[in-house]
């Protein structure tokens, strides 16, 4: 039996909720109702119902005549800076970087945008910069012979990124460019989750709005523990898989699974 499609307002609610979780609107607030109507191609009543659901869950604050803003939770920031106490979800760096470079060499890339911008609150926190410091923002789409694979946005401190630009990003994986710029990569903290495609991702990855994607956040540090790259990646799950080899270690009564190897596969 096929599943009933989600109501349009609920699809919009899900997309906006994920963007709120990512901190997309932390500095500027949510787009207005008219902008959301145009973005999703729906009537005002549909947008308002989605916003009402977000407000009802305490995720946004709506004041007549003022921009709708996200409600910042009281809890402390998560481990996006890579300093989580338990170190969970840290990938084996050697295998991770080898697979990322291999992917870069086996896929084609289209550079959508490269610009030096001022660091937002989220970017500054992740890269341990001062709010407003210059960073390079690069947006790229990677593809295989079958079509688009991933939509990647990277943030690199401007003093490092001055060594490469659009032309270099179109030819080489950014990890190779970082090393060619003199960066000695030390470790990376990565999280993998799921999200729904908004209208921008749907267009570039050739999927329907609301389609499920793999969402990757990766913070790369140099050997002196300085953050040198923050990456937001979205992958089509029908063209990308992420595999781990696991082994059990520890005493018989306290065995845990640890990662031995990582493998990225794409179609």
N, C-alpha and C positions, 0 to 999 in steps of 0.2 A: 504494500500500500504506500503510495507516495505521500510525503509530508505536505501539509498545507503551507503555502508561502507566508512568511511573516508580514504583518501589516506594515505599510510603508513608514508610518510614523515610528514604529518600533525599530525598523532597520536604521532610520536616521538617529534614533536614540542610542542604538548600539555603537554606531560609528562615532558619534559625538562623545560618548562615554569613554571610548578607547582613546580618543584624541585628548580628552581631559586627563586621563591617566598618564598620558605621555608628557603632559605639561605644555601641550601645543598652545594653549590660550593664556598661559600664566602672566605674560607681560601685556598683551594687547586686549584681552577679553574675547568673548565669542563674537563671531560675525553677527550682524543684525538679521532680523527676520527676512528682509528682502534678499540679502545676500545668500542666506540659506535656502530660500525658495529657488533662486537661480541655480545654486550649486547642485541641489538634488532634484530639480525639475518637478516640484510639488506645490500645492496650494498653501496659503498662509496657515489654514487651520491644521494642516498636517505638521508643519514646523512647530506651531504653538503646542500641539499635543506632545511632541517629542521633548520640547523644552520644559513643559509642565512635569513630565515624568522625571527629568533630571533634577528639577527644582524640588520635587516631592521627595527625592532621595537625598537631598541636602548636598548635591554636587555642584550646583550653581546658585548664584544669588541674582534675582531679577528685581530691578527697581525701575518704575516707569520713568521714561525720559533719560535713562542712563544705560550704558553698555552692560550687557549681561556678563558677569564675571564668575570664574570658577571659585569654589570654596576650598581654601587650602586646608588639608587635614592637619590636626595638631600633632600627629605622629612625626617623628624625625624622618629625615630622608632615608631612603633605602640604600642598598649597597651599590648605587650607580657609580660612586667614586672608586669602587674597588677595594674598600677598606672594611668589608663585612667581617665580623669577628669570627664567624665559623668558616669563612672561605668557601661556602657552598657555590656550586655551579661554575667553579673555575675550571676551564678546560686545560688539558695538557698543552702547554704553549707550543712546543715543538711541532706536534702533530697538527695543531690548529693553524699555525702560520704556514706550514708546508702545504696543507690543503687549500688555504685561501690563495696562496700564490699560484698553485696549480690551476685552480678555478679561473684566476685572472688570465692565465696564459691560454686556457682552452675555450674561452668564451670571447665574444666581441663586446665592445662597450660603446655606448653613445653618451657623450657628455652633454647633459641638458643645461647646466649652469655652473659657473665658477665665479665667485665674488668674494671680496674681503668685506666682512660685515663686523658690526660690534657685537660682542658676546652678550647673549641674553642671560637671564638669571640661571636657567638650567645649564646652558653651555658653560658659563663661567664656573658654576659649582662643579661640574664634571671635570673640567680641564684645570681646575684650581687657578683660575684667573680672576681678575677684578672685573666687575660688571662694566661692560663697555669696551673692554680690551679688544683689539682687532684679532679676528680669526678668519681663516679661509673656510668657506662653505662650498662644497662641491656636491652636485647632484648628478648621478649617472644611472643608466639602465644597462644591465648586462643581459646578453641574449645568447642562446644556443642556436643551432640550425633550425630547431623547431619553433623558435620565437622568444619573446621576452622571458627572462628568468627572474631577475631581481631589480628592485629600485633601491638605490643606495644613496644616503646622504652622509657625508663626513664633515667633521669639524676638526681643524688642525690649527694650533697657535700660529699666528702670522709670521713670527720670526723663523719658524721651521718651514712653513709653506712657501716662503719667498723663493725657494729653490725649484719649485715646479708650478705649472699652471695647466691650462686647458689642453695644450698640445701633449704634454707629458702624461696627463691623466688619461688621455685617449689611447695611449700606447702601452702603459705599464700598470700593474697592480700598485695601489698606493703604498702597500708595505715595502715594496721594492724601492719606491721613490723616497720613502722615509729613510731607509738605510743608505741610499745614495746621497741623501742630504746630511749624512753624518750621525743619524740617530741609531743608537744601539738598543734594539728592542729588548725589554726585559721580561715582561709578563703581560697577560691580558685577562680581563674579567669579562665574561660573556653570559648573557641570559637569552634564552629562547622561549618565546611564548606564542600566542596566537592573536590575531586581530582581524578585523573586517576591512575590506578595501573601501576607501572613500572614492570620490569621483576622480581625483587626481591619480591615485594608484591604479584604479580600474582602467583608466585610459592608457597609461603607460605599460601596464602588464597585460592588457587585452583580456580582462576578466569583467564580470558584471559587478556593479556596486553592491557591496555587502558580501562578496565572496570571501571565504576564509583564506588567510595568508599566514605564513610563518613570519614572525617578527623577531628580529635579532637586534640586541643592543650589545655593543662591544666597546670597551674602554681599554686602550693599549697604553702601556707605560714603558718608559725607557729603563735602562739598567740603573738609573739613579732615582727611580720611582716617580719620575715626572710624567703626568699624563700627556701623551703626544697625539692621540687621535681618539675621537668619539664618533662612533658609527651607529646609524640607524638603518637597518636593512629590512626589506620586505620581500619575501620569496614566494613564488607560486609553488604550492605543495605538490602539484602534479609534475613538476619539473625539477624538484630539488628534494633530496633526503639528507639527513644528518645521522650518521651512525657512530656508535661507541662500542668498543670491546671492553667488557667489564671483568674484573677478577675479584675474588673474595680474599680479604686479608684480615689478620687479627686472630685472637683466641677463639676457641670453639664456641664460647658462649657470648662472643661479642664481635662476630664477623661483620664486616661492612663491604659494600661494593665500591671499588675504585676504578677509575678509567685508565686503561692502558694505551688506548689508541683512538684516534678520531678519523673519520672518513666522511668527506662530503661528496655526494654523487648527484649528478644533474643530467637531465635528458635534453 
